[in-house]
């Protein structure tokens, strides 16, 4: 009986569909990081736990600039509990649809690929919780709505288990 239960659980998990970046190949407008993330932007987001309960709200001011295939995005976060933080991304366009990036709290290198109006990033991030630092894996999806608006949905996991999610709306100001 125990083996049957384990087999059924494995089948249920493996039958769940996963998102494939190729599914967005024919969507428009086409997302090019060097075009959308250039100039001043503002973002509004929430952090939710693995059960969907909202934990925090935040706003972000962004200033982005590209020179050739190299980009920099400066982000200033303001959380609803008064916390403030800064992240500065150093990005590089490797090929037409391939990007990589580094930031002060990113462990190693973030790698991303675009297809149509979508981008998929995966990387590890150090986060502070109650004075402790935890490294979590981020599965980061961006969806371009039009030339001024983008949605970002990020699943956070630790040891392969989802621990939370970030949902973010980004708007280009200039």
N, CA and C atoms as an extended XYZ file, in Angstrom:
522
Properties=species:S:1:pos:R:3:atomname:S:1:resname:S:1:resid:I:1 pbc="F F F"
N         0.816       -1.193        0.000 N   UNK     1
C         0.000        0.000        0.000 CA  UNK     1
C         0.867        1.268        0.000 C   UNK     1
N         1.923        1.231        0.796 N   UNK     2
C         2.814        2.385        0.888 CA  UNK     2
C         3.471        2.673       -0.466 C   UNK     2
N         3.897        1.624       -1.168 N   UNK     3
C         4.513        1.813       -2.484 CA  UNK     3
C         3.513        2.388       -3.472 C   UNK     3
N         2.276        1.954       -3.409 N   UNK     4
C         1.243        2.453       -4.297 CA  UNK     4
C         0.995        3.939       -4.049 C   UNK     4
N         0.952        4.331       -2.790 N   UNK     5
C         0.748        5.729       -2.441 CA  UNK     5
C         1.897        6.601       -2.961 C   UNK     5
N         3.125        6.139       -2.787 N   UNK     6
C         4.289        6.878       -3.285 CA  UNK     6
C         4.231        6.983       -4.804 C   UNK     6
N         3.881        5.898       -5.483 N   UNK     7
C         3.774        5.890       -6.942 CA  UNK     7
C         2.713        6.880       -7.414 C   UNK     7
N         1.564        6.905       -6.750 N   UNK     8
C         0.511        7.846       -7.122 CA  UNK     8
C         0.954        9.294       -6.931 C   UNK     8
N         1.673        9.560       -5.844 N   UNK     9
C         2.159       10.915       -5.600 CA  UNK     9
C         3.155       11.337       -6.678 C   UNK     9
N         4.053       10.443       -7.061 N   UNK    10
C         5.030       10.748       -8.108 CA  UNK    10
C         4.319       11.007       -9.432 C   UNK    10
N         3.310       10.214       -9.743 N   UNK    11
C         2.565       10.394      -10.990 CA  UNK    11
C         1.827       11.731      -10.994 C   UNK    11
N         1.257       12.122       -9.858 N   UNK    12
C         0.538       13.396       -9.779 CA  UNK    12
C         1.495       14.558       -9.990 C   UNK    12
N         2.643       14.505       -9.356 N   UNK    13
C         3.616       15.579       -9.498 CA  UNK    13
C         4.148       15.638      -10.923 C   UNK    13
N         4.461       14.501      -11.500 N   UNK    14
C         5.035       14.490      -12.848 CA  UNK    14
C         4.006       14.837      -13.912 C   UNK    14
N         2.713       14.689      -13.610 N   UNK    15
C         1.692       15.014      -14.604 CA  UNK    15
C         1.354       16.493      -14.620 C   UNK    15
N         1.827       17.243      -13.619 N   UNK    16
C         1.588       18.681      -13.597 CA  UNK    16
C         2.347       19.320      -14.747 C   UNK    16
N         1.653       20.187      -15.476 N   UNK    17
C         2.334       20.831      -16.594 CA  UNK    17
C         3.278       21.897      -16.072 C   UNK    17
N         4.365       22.065      -16.780 N   UNK    18
C         5.304       23.119      -16.442 CA  UNK    18
C         5.329       24.112      -17.592 C   UNK    18
N         5.638       25.334      -17.258 N   UNK    19
C         5.702       26.387      -18.265 CA  UNK    19
C         6.990       26.215      -19.055 C   UNK    19
N         6.886       26.344      -20.356 N   UNK    20
C         8.039       26.249      -21.234 CA  UNK    20
C         8.205       27.590      -21.937 C   UNK    20
N         9.385       28.146      -21.909 N   UNK    21
C         9.645       29.439      -22.522 CA  UNK    21
C         9.268       29.454      -24.002 C   UNK    21
N         9.389       28.330      -24.656 N   UNK    22
C         9.040       28.233      -26.077 CA  UNK    22
C         7.560       28.532      -26.330 C   UNK    22
N         6.721       28.360      -25.294 N   UNK    23
C         5.291       28.645      -25.436 CA  UNK    23
C         5.042       30.113      -25.776 C   UNK    23
N         6.016       30.988      -25.533 N   UNK    24
C         5.845       32.424      -25.743 CA  UNK    24
C         6.517       32.923      -27.014 C   UNK    24
N         7.036       32.032      -27.826 N   UNK    25
C         7.811       32.418      -29.014 CA  UNK    25
C         7.054       33.360      -29.945 C   UNK    25
N         5.756       33.187      -30.082 N   UNK    26
C         4.988       34.006      -31.029 CA  UNK    26
C         4.218       35.132      -30.359 C   UNK    26
N         4.518       35.430      -29.101 N   UNK    27
C         3.817       36.508      -28.423 CA  UNK    27
C         4.505       37.844      -28.677 C   UNK    27
N         3.701       38.893      -28.639 N   UNK    28
C         4.230       40.238      -28.841 CA  UNK    28
C         3.678       41.139      -27.750 C   UNK    28
N         4.318       42.251      -27.483 N   UNK    29
C         5.563       42.718      -28.091 CA  UNK    29
C         6.750       41.907      -27.591 C   UNK    29
N         7.815       41.913      -28.363 N   UNK    30
C         9.011       41.169      -28.013 CA  UNK    30
C         9.761       41.872      -26.881 C   UNK    30
N        10.115       41.107      -25.857 N   UNK    31
C        10.841       41.660      -24.712 CA  UNK    31
C        12.341       41.668      -25.000 C   UNK    31
N        12.903       42.858      -24.973 N   UNK    32
C        14.347       43.041      -25.055 CA  UNK    32
C        14.716       43.854      -23.820 C   UNK    32
N        15.499       43.257      -22.938 N   UNK    33
C        15.828       43.920      -21.682 CA  UNK    33
C        16.461       45.284      -21.911 C   UNK    33
N        17.311       45.382      -22.914 N   UNK    34
C        18.022       46.635      -23.173 CA  UNK    34
C        17.089       47.757      -23.647 C   UNK    34
N        15.894       47.411      -24.090 N   UNK    35
C        14.927       48.431      -24.487 CA  UNK    35
C        13.985       48.773      -23.335 C   UNK    35
N        13.411       47.751      -22.697 N   UNK    36
C        12.471       48.039      -21.606 CA  UNK    36
C        13.192       48.616      -20.394 C   UNK    36
N        14.277       47.980      -19.988 N   UNK    37
C        15.025       48.448      -18.817 CA  UNK    37
C        16.077       49.465      -19.248 C   UNK    37
N        15.588       50.633      -19.640 N   UNK    38
C        16.453       51.727      -20.036 CA  UNK    38
C        15.731       53.010      -19.671 C   UNK    38
N        16.300       53.795      -18.766 N   UNK    39
C        15.653       55.009      -18.293 CA  UNK    39
C        15.130       54.819      -16.876 C   UNK    39
N        14.124       55.638      -16.532 N   UNK    40
C        13.532       55.574      -15.189 CA  UNK    40
C        12.298       54.690      -15.211 C   UNK    40
N        12.174       53.872      -14.159 N   UNK    41
C        11.037       52.976      -14.011 CA  UNK    41
C        10.591       52.997      -12.553 C   UNK    41
N         9.383       52.505      -12.312 N   UNK    42
C         8.878       52.343      -10.948 CA  UNK    42
C         8.187       50.981      -10.877 C   UNK    42
N         8.265       50.361       -9.699 N   UNK    43
C         7.664       49.040       -9.532 CA  UNK    43
C         6.895       48.987       -8.212 C   UNK    43
N         5.871       48.134       -8.192 N   UNK    44
C         5.053       47.898       -7.002 CA  UNK    44
C         4.926       46.390       -6.849 C   UNK    44
N         5.155       45.893       -5.633 N   UNK    45
C         5.127       44.451       -5.479 CA  UNK    45
C         4.657       43.981       -4.127 C   UNK    45
N         4.454       42.667       -4.058 N   UNK    46
C         4.103       41.997       -2.813 CA  UNK    46
C         4.945       40.729       -2.688 C   UNK    46
N         5.157       40.327       -1.440 N   UNK    47
C         5.792       39.055       -1.126 CA  UNK    47
C         4.741       38.215       -0.423 C   UNK    47
N         4.548       36.980       -0.880 N   UNK    48
C         3.583       36.080       -0.250 CA  UNK    48
C         4.299       34.815        0.206 C   UNK    48
N         3.762       34.168        1.230 N   UNK    49
C         4.356       32.918        1.693 CA  UNK    49
C         3.892       31.769        0.803 C   UNK    49
N         4.347       30.566        1.102 N   UNK    50
C         4.027       29.423        0.223 CA  UNK    50
C         2.544       29.102        0.194 C   UNK    50
N         1.786       29.563        1.197 N   UNK    51
C         0.345       29.351        1.218 CA  UNK    51
C        -0.443       30.455        0.544 C   UNK    51
N         0.237       31.517        0.117 N   UNK    52
C        -0.428       32.613       -0.573 CA  UNK    52
C        -0.749       33.812        0.301 C   UNK    52
N        -0.376       33.784        1.576 N   UNK    53
C        -0.632       34.911        2.478 CA  UNK    53
C         0.378       36.022        2.200 C   UNK    53
N        -0.140       37.252        2.019 N   UNK    54
C         0.751       38.380        1.779 CA  UNK    54
C         1.536       38.699        3.044 C   UNK    54
N         2.858       38.780        2.896 N   UNK    55
C         3.741       39.091        4.014 CA  UNK    55
C         4.195       40.547        4.006 C   UNK    55
N         4.460       41.074        2.808 N   UNK    56
C         5.001       42.427        2.691 CA  UNK    56
C         4.541       43.063        1.391 C   UNK    56
N         4.536       44.410        1.413 N   UNK    57
C         4.325       45.199        0.202 CA  UNK    57
C         5.554       46.081        0.032 C   UNK    57
N         5.840       46.449       -1.211 N   UNK    58
C         6.996       47.308       -1.438 CA  UNK    58
C         6.864       48.097       -2.726 C   UNK    58
N         7.653       49.158       -2.813 N   UNK    59
C         7.789       49.970       -4.022 CA  UNK    59
C         9.272       50.023       -4.367 C   UNK    59
N         9.564       50.196       -5.652 N   UNK    60
C        10.950       50.258       -6.106 CA  UNK    60
C        11.086       51.370       -7.140 C   UNK    60
N        12.078       52.223       -6.946 N   UNK    61
C        12.481       53.172       -7.987 CA  UNK    61
C        13.663       52.545       -8.705 C   UNK    61
N        13.635       52.579      -10.040 N   UNK    62
C        14.696       51.986      -10.846 CA  UNK    62
C        15.252       53.010      -11.825 C   UNK    62
N        16.549       52.950      -12.034 N   UNK    63
C        17.200       53.713      -13.091 CA  UNK    63
C        18.087       52.724      -13.833 C   UNK    63
N        17.865       52.619      -15.140 N   UNK    64
C        18.589       51.634      -15.943 CA  UNK    64
C        19.260       52.304      -17.127 C   UNK    64
N        20.414       51.754      -17.492 N   UNK    65
C        21.175       52.320      -18.600 CA  UNK    65
C        21.931       51.189      -19.297 C   UNK    65
N        21.944       51.226      -20.606 N   UNK    66
C        22.692       50.257      -21.416 CA  UNK    66
C        23.707       50.982      -22.273 C   UNK    66
N        24.891       50.411      -22.336 N   UNK    67
C        25.951       50.872      -23.240 CA  UNK    67
C        26.404       49.633      -24.007 C   UNK    67
N        25.989       49.545      -25.265 N   UNK    68
C        26.304       48.346      -26.050 CA  UNK    68
C        25.578       47.148      -25.474 C   UNK    68
N        26.329       46.082      -25.187 N   UNK    69
C        25.708       44.866      -24.654 CA  UNK    69
C        25.771       44.799      -23.125 C   UNK    69
N        26.170       45.893      -22.471 N   UNK    70
C        26.275       45.922      -21.005 CA  UNK    70
C        25.240       46.888      -20.438 C   UNK    70
N        24.551       46.424      -19.391 N   UNK    71
C        23.532       47.246      -18.765 CA  UNK    71
C        23.693       47.301      -17.260 C   UNK    71
N        23.161       48.358      -16.685 N   UNK    72
C        23.152       48.495      -15.232 CA  UNK    72
C        21.750       48.926      -14.819 C   UNK    72
N        21.205       48.251      -13.813 N   UNK    73
C        19.914       48.632      -13.251 CA  UNK    73
C        20.121       48.881      -11.768 C   UNK    73
N        19.808       50.101      -11.349 N   UNK    74
C        19.868       50.456       -9.928 CA  UNK    74
C        18.445       50.411       -9.385 C   UNK    74
N        18.265       49.693       -8.262 N   UNK    75
C        16.944       49.525       -7.659 CA  UNK    75
C        16.983       49.997       -6.207 C   UNK    75
N        16.034       50.877       -5.847 N   UNK    76
C        15.909       51.352       -4.469 CA  UNK    76
C        14.561       50.876       -3.936 C   UNK    76
N        14.592       49.931       -2.988 N   UNK    77
C        13.391       49.316       -2.426 CA  UNK    77
C        12.935       50.056       -1.175 C   UNK    77
N        11.601       50.221       -1.025 N   UNK    78
C        10.968       50.746        0.185 CA  UNK    78
C         9.851       49.786        0.567 C   UNK    78
N        10.012       49.113        1.708 N   UNK    79
C         9.026       48.146        2.168 CA  UNK    79
C         8.021       48.801        3.108 C   UNK    79
N         6.837       48.204        3.218 N   UNK    80
C         5.781       48.779        4.046 CA  UNK    80
C         6.114       48.792        5.535 C   UNK    80
N         7.111       48.020        5.955 N   UNK    81
C         7.514       48.030        7.365 CA  UNK    81
C         8.639       49.027        7.641 C   UNK    81
N         8.998       49.840        6.622 N   UNK    82
C        10.025       50.858        6.792 CA  UNK    82
C        11.407       50.446        6.322 C   UNK    82
N        11.620       49.176        6.063 N   UNK    83
C        12.936       48.726        5.584 CA  UNK    83
C        13.220       49.326        4.213 C   UNK    83
N        14.494       49.670        3.992 N   UNK    84
C        14.957       50.158        2.693 CA  UNK    84
C        16.180       49.356        2.292 C   UNK    84
N        16.304       49.095        0.997 N   UNK    85
C        17.496       48.400        0.502 CA  UNK    85
C        17.763       48.811       -0.939 C   UNK    85
N        18.967       48.506       -1.374 N   UNK    86
C        19.400       48.851       -2.728 CA  UNK    86
C        19.995       47.610       -3.384 C   UNK    86
N        19.704       47.441       -4.648 N   UNK    87
C        20.336       46.382       -5.447 CA  UNK    87
C        20.797       47.031       -6.738 C   UNK    87
N        22.004       46.712       -7.162 N   UNK    88
C        22.524       47.209       -8.433 CA  UNK    88
C        22.892       46.000       -9.288 C   UNK    88
N        22.165       45.849      -10.378 N   UNK    89
C        22.409       44.756      -11.321 CA  UNK    89
C        23.432       45.188      -12.362 C   UNK    89
N        24.361       44.309      -12.662 N   UNK    90
C        25.266       44.447      -13.806 CA  UNK    90
C        24.838       43.362      -14.785 C   UNK    90
N        24.300       43.777      -15.923 N   UNK    91
C        23.762       42.838      -16.906 CA  UNK    91
C        24.631       42.805      -18.158 C   UNK    91
N        24.541       41.683      -18.838 N   UNK    92
C        25.233       41.545      -20.112 CA  UNK    92
C        24.354       40.758      -21.066 C   UNK    92
N        24.208       41.290      -22.272 N   UNK    93
C        23.504       40.582      -23.330 CA  UNK    93
C        24.526       39.700      -24.033 C   UNK    93
N        24.313       38.384      -23.949 N   UNK    94
C        25.268       37.432      -24.511 CA  UNK    94
C        24.981       37.101      -25.971 C   UNK    94
N        23.699       37.074      -26.316 N   UNK    95
C        23.246       36.761      -27.673 CA  UNK    95
C        21.863       37.389      -27.819 C   UNK    95
N        21.206       37.164      -28.957 N   UNK    96
C        19.904       37.797      -29.200 CA  UNK    96
C        18.919       37.618      -28.050 C   UNK    96
N        18.813       36.451      -27.497 N   UNK    97
C        17.818       36.188      -26.453 CA  UNK    97
C        18.439       35.709      -25.151 C   UNK    97
N        19.720       35.900      -24.973 N   UNK    98
C        20.424       35.392      -23.792 CA  UNK    98
C        21.052       36.527      -23.001 C   UNK    98
N        20.806       36.484      -21.683 N   UNK    99
C        21.332       37.511      -20.786 CA  UNK    99
C        21.930       36.851      -19.551 C   UNK    99
N        22.818       37.576      -18.900 N   UNK   100
C        23.297       37.164      -17.586 CA  UNK   100
C        23.445       38.407      -16.735 C   UNK   100
N        23.420       38.199      -15.419 N   UNK   101
C        23.516       39.344      -14.536 CA  UNK   101
C        24.067       38.984      -13.172 C   UNK   101
N        24.591       40.005      -12.507 N   UNK   102
C        25.108       39.856      -11.149 CA  UNK   102
C        24.652       41.060      -10.343 C   UNK   102
N        24.497       40.840       -9.030 N   UNK   103
C        24.149       41.909       -8.102 CA  UNK   103
C        24.731       41.560       -6.744 C   UNK   103
N        24.733       42.542       -5.845 N   UNK   104
C        25.364       42.372       -4.540 CA  UNK   104
C        24.799       41.204       -3.731 C   UNK   104
N        23.519       40.896       -3.860 N   UNK   105
C        22.926       39.809       -3.085 CA  UNK   105
C        22.624       38.566       -3.913 C   UNK   105
N        23.046       38.561       -5.175 N   UNK   106
C        22.883       37.391       -6.035 CA  UNK   106
C        24.104       36.491       -5.859 C   UNK   106
N        23.848       35.219       -5.615 N   UNK   107
C        24.922       34.243       -5.452 CA  UNK   107
C        25.274       33.713       -6.839 C   UNK   107
N        26.495       33.965       -7.280 N   UNK   108
C        26.892       33.519       -8.609 CA  UNK   108
C        26.318       34.419       -9.685 C   UNK   108
N        25.877       33.806      -10.786 N   UNK   109
C        25.403       34.545      -11.953 CA  UNK   109
C        23.959       34.158      -12.253 C   UNK   109
N        23.129       35.178      -12.468 N   UNK   110
C        21.758       34.955      -12.931 CA  UNK   110
C        21.811       34.753      -14.438 C   UNK   110
N        21.076       33.790      -14.915 N   UNK   111
C        21.037       33.523      -16.353 CA  UNK   111
C        19.590       33.581      -16.830 C   UNK   111
N        19.391       34.281      -17.957 N   UNK   112
C        18.035       34.446      -18.453 CA  UNK   112
C        17.952       34.334      -19.953 C   UNK   112
N        16.769       33.940      -20.400 N   UNK   113
C        16.492       33.791      -21.826 CA  UNK   113
C        15.125       34.405      -22.114 C   UNK   113
N        15.030       35.120      -23.234 N   UNK   114
C        13.748       35.662      -23.664 CA  UNK   114
C        13.196       34.842      -24.815 C   UNK   114
N        11.878       34.903      -24.930 N   UNK   115
C        11.174       34.302      -26.056 CA  UNK   115
C         9.880       35.085      -26.219 C   UNK   115
N         9.729       35.764      -27.347 N   UNK   116
C         8.550       36.605      -27.531 CA  UNK   116
C         8.489       37.662      -26.445 C   UNK   116
N         7.364       37.738      -25.745 N   UNK   117
C         7.177       38.767      -24.725 CA  UNK   117
C         7.572       38.304      -23.324 C   UNK   117
N         8.228       37.156      -23.203 N   UNK   118
C         8.557       36.601      -21.882 CA  UNK   118
C        10.065       36.463      -21.681 C   UNK   118
N        10.444       36.514      -20.398 N   UNK   119
C        11.816       36.250      -19.975 CA  UNK   119
C        11.761       35.265      -18.824 C   UNK   119
N        12.673       34.315      -18.821 N   UNK   120
C        12.824       33.413      -17.682 CA  UNK   120
C        14.245       33.539      -17.161 C   UNK   120
N        14.370       33.931      -15.886 N   UNK   121
C        15.638       34.020      -15.156 CA  UNK   121
C        15.656       32.913      -14.131 C   UNK   121
N        16.827       32.412      -13.816 N   UNK   122
C        16.976       31.552      -12.646 CA  UNK   122
C        18.291       31.925      -11.969 C   UNK   122
N        18.217       32.078      -10.635 N   UNK   123
C        19.411       32.441       -9.885 CA  UNK   123
C        19.170       32.204       -8.404 C   UNK   123
N        20.231       32.347       -7.643 N   UNK   124
C        20.133       32.236       -6.194 CA  UNK   124
C        20.343       33.618       -5.581 C   UNK   124
N        19.610       33.863       -4.493 N   UNK   125
C        19.628       35.169       -3.853 CA  UNK   125
C        19.760       34.989       -2.348 C   UNK   125
N        20.607       35.794       -1.736 N   UNK   126
C        20.696       35.829       -0.278 CA  UNK   126
C        19.630       36.777        0.243 C   UNK   126
N        18.780       36.297        1.152 N   UNK   127
C        17.766       37.157        1.752 CA  UNK   127
C        17.936       37.148        3.267 C   UNK   127
N        17.571       38.259        3.874 N   UNK   128
C        17.647       38.406        5.328 CA  UNK   128
C        16.255       38.189        5.917 C   UNK   128
N        16.169       37.295        6.891 N   UNK   129
C        14.918       37.056        7.616 CA  UNK   129
C        15.259       36.972        9.092 C   UNK   129
N        14.718       37.905        9.867 N   UNK   130
C        14.936       37.935       11.316 CA  UNK   130
C        16.419       37.846       11.689 C   UNK   130
N        17.252       38.593       10.972 N   UNK   131
C        18.667       38.637       11.284 CA  UNK   131
C        19.493       37.484       10.745 C   UNK   131
N        18.863       36.535       10.102 N   UNK   132
C        19.559       35.387        9.505 CA  UNK   132
C        19.592       35.549        7.990 C   UNK   132
N        20.666       35.062        7.346 N   UNK   133
C        20.776       35.078        5.896 CA  UNK   133
C        20.467       33.687        5.353 C   UNK   133
N        19.557       33.642        4.394 N   UNK   134
C        19.189       32.395        3.732 CA  UNK   134
C        19.420       32.555        2.241 C   UNK   134
N        19.912       31.503        1.608 N   UNK   135
C        20.068       31.491        0.154 CA  UNK   135
C        18.890       30.734       -0.433 C   UNK   135
N        18.129       31.409       -1.293 N   UNK   136
C        16.976       30.796       -1.935 CA  UNK   136
C        17.179       30.805       -3.443 C   UNK   136
N        16.528       29.871       -4.106 N   UNK   137
C        16.551       29.797       -5.565 CA  UNK   137
C        15.335       30.527       -6.102 C   UNK   137
N        15.556       31.369       -7.107 N   UNK   138
C        14.465       32.128       -7.705 CA  UNK   138
C        14.217       31.659       -9.127 C   UNK   138
N        12.971       31.332       -9.403 N   UNK   139
C        12.485       31.076      -10.752 CA  UNK   139
C        11.670       32.298      -11.122 C   UNK   139
N        12.231       33.125      -11.972 N   UNK   140
C        11.766       34.485      -12.202 CA  UNK   140
C        11.225       34.606      -13.629 C   UNK   140
N         9.933       34.920      -13.752 N   UNK   141
C         9.287       35.093      -15.048 CA  UNK   141
C         8.857       36.535      -15.217 C   UNK   141
N         9.185       37.130      -16.364 N   UNK   142
C         8.727       38.468      -16.706 CA  UNK   142
C         7.891       38.379      -17.974 C   UNK   142
N         6.800       39.161      -17.984 N   UNK   143
C         5.880       39.177      -19.120 CA  UNK   143
C         5.635       40.632      -19.538 C   UNK   143
N         6.067       40.997      -20.729 N   UNK   144
C         5.899       42.348      -21.232 CA  UNK   144
C         4.472       42.522      -21.748 C   UNK   144
N         3.772       43.528      -21.207 N   UNK   145
C         2.400       43.808      -21.652 CA  UNK   145
C         2.393       44.735      -22.861 C   UNK   145
N         3.182       45.791      -22.760 N   UNK   146
C         3.338       46.744      -23.856 CA  UNK   146
C         4.676       47.444      -23.641 C   UNK   146
N         4.962       48.489      -24.394 N   UNK   147
C         6.285       49.104      -24.295 CA  UNK   147
C         6.525       49.835      -22.973 C   UNK   147
N         5.509       49.968      -22.120 N   UNK   148
C         5.641       50.691      -20.847 CA  UNK   148
C         5.373       49.833      -19.608 C   UNK   148
N         4.823       48.626      -19.756 N   UNK   149
C         4.400       47.847      -18.585 CA  UNK   149
C         4.828       46.388      -18.680 C   UNK   149
N         5.223       45.870      -17.505 N   UNK   150
C         5.722       44.495      -17.418 CA  UNK   150
C         5.279       43.892      -16.079 C   UNK   150
N         4.892       42.624      -16.098 N   UNK   151
C         4.600       41.892      -14.873 CA  UNK   151
C         5.724       40.908      -14.609 C   UNK   151
N         6.042       40.719      -13.333 N   UNK   152
C         7.119       39.833      -12.900 CA  UNK   152
C         6.562       38.918      -11.816 C   UNK   152
N         6.719       37.604      -11.992 N   UNK   153
C         6.278       36.617      -11.005 CA  UNK   153
C         7.465       35.725      -10.693 C   UNK   153
N         7.807       35.661       -9.414 N   UNK   154
C         8.994       34.925       -9.006 CA  UNK   154
C         8.636       33.913       -7.932 C   UNK   154
N         8.945       32.652       -8.174 N   UNK   155
C         8.807       31.614       -7.154 CA  UNK   155
C        10.131       31.485       -6.428 C   UNK   155
N        10.072       31.458       -5.089 N   UNK   156
C        11.260       31.280       -4.260 CA  UNK   156
C        11.214       29.881       -3.664 C   UNK   156
N        12.349       29.164       -3.749 N   UNK   157
C        12.389       27.817       -3.192 CA  UNK   157
C        13.685       27.602       -2.418 C   UNK   157
N        13.616       26.656       -1.515 N   UNK   158
C        14.774       26.247       -0.712 CA  UNK   158
C        14.742       24.725       -0.673 C   UNK   158
N        15.852       24.084       -1.026 N   UNK   159
C        15.946       22.623       -1.081 CA  UNK   159
C        14.847       22.024       -1.972 C   UNK   159
N        14.459       22.752       -3.026 N   UNK   160
C        13.457       22.262       -3.961 CA  UNK   160
C        12.021       22.484       -3.536 C   UNK   160
N        11.787       23.089       -2.362 N   UNK   161
C        10.439       23.335       -1.874 CA  UNK   161
C        10.115       24.817       -1.963 C   UNK   161
N         8.944       25.125       -2.491 N   UNK   162
C         8.525       26.519       -2.604 CA  UNK   162
C         8.338       27.111       -1.207 C   UNK   162
N         8.969       28.271       -0.980 N   UNK   163
C         8.857       28.945        0.310 CA  UNK   163
C         8.144       30.292        0.191 C   UNK   163
N         7.951       30.775       -1.017 N   UNK   164
C         7.274       32.048       -1.188 CA  UNK   164
C         7.237       32.477       -2.631 C   UNK   164
N         6.694       33.664       -2.826 N   UNK   165
C         6.514       34.182       -4.177 CA  UNK   165
C         6.547       35.709       -4.116 C   UNK   165
N         7.079       36.302       -5.176 N   UNK   166
C         7.061       37.757       -5.329 CA  UNK   166
C         6.292       38.062       -6.612 C   UNK   166
N         5.355       38.997       -6.515 N   UNK   167
C         4.609       39.457       -7.677 CA  UNK   167
C         4.885       40.952       -7.794 C   UNK   167
N         5.244       41.378       -8.995 N   UNK   168
C         5.731       42.733       -9.196 CA  UNK   168
C         5.176       43.306      -10.500 C   UNK   168
N         4.783       44.563      -10.444 N   UNK   169
C         4.353       45.303      -11.623 CA  UNK   169
C         5.386       46.402      -11.844 C   UNK   169
N         5.924       46.486      -13.061 N   UNK   170
C         6.957       47.483      -13.373 CA  UNK   170
C         6.437       48.376      -14.495 C   UNK   170
N         6.611       49.684      -14.305 N   UNK   171
C         6.163       50.645      -15.303 CA  UNK   171
C         7.312       51.551      -15.702 C   UNK   171
N         7.484       51.719      -16.996 N   UNK   172
C         8.536       52.577      -17.541 CA  UNK   172
C         8.053       54.022      -17.520 C   UNK   172
N         8.860       54.907      -16.914 N   UNK   173
C         8.489       56.321      -16.805 CA  UNK   173
C         9.108       57.163      -17.905 C   UNK   173
N        10.327       56.798      -18.331 N   UNK   174
C        10.988       57.564      -19.412 CA  UNK   174
C        11.830       56.639      -20.265 C   UNK   174
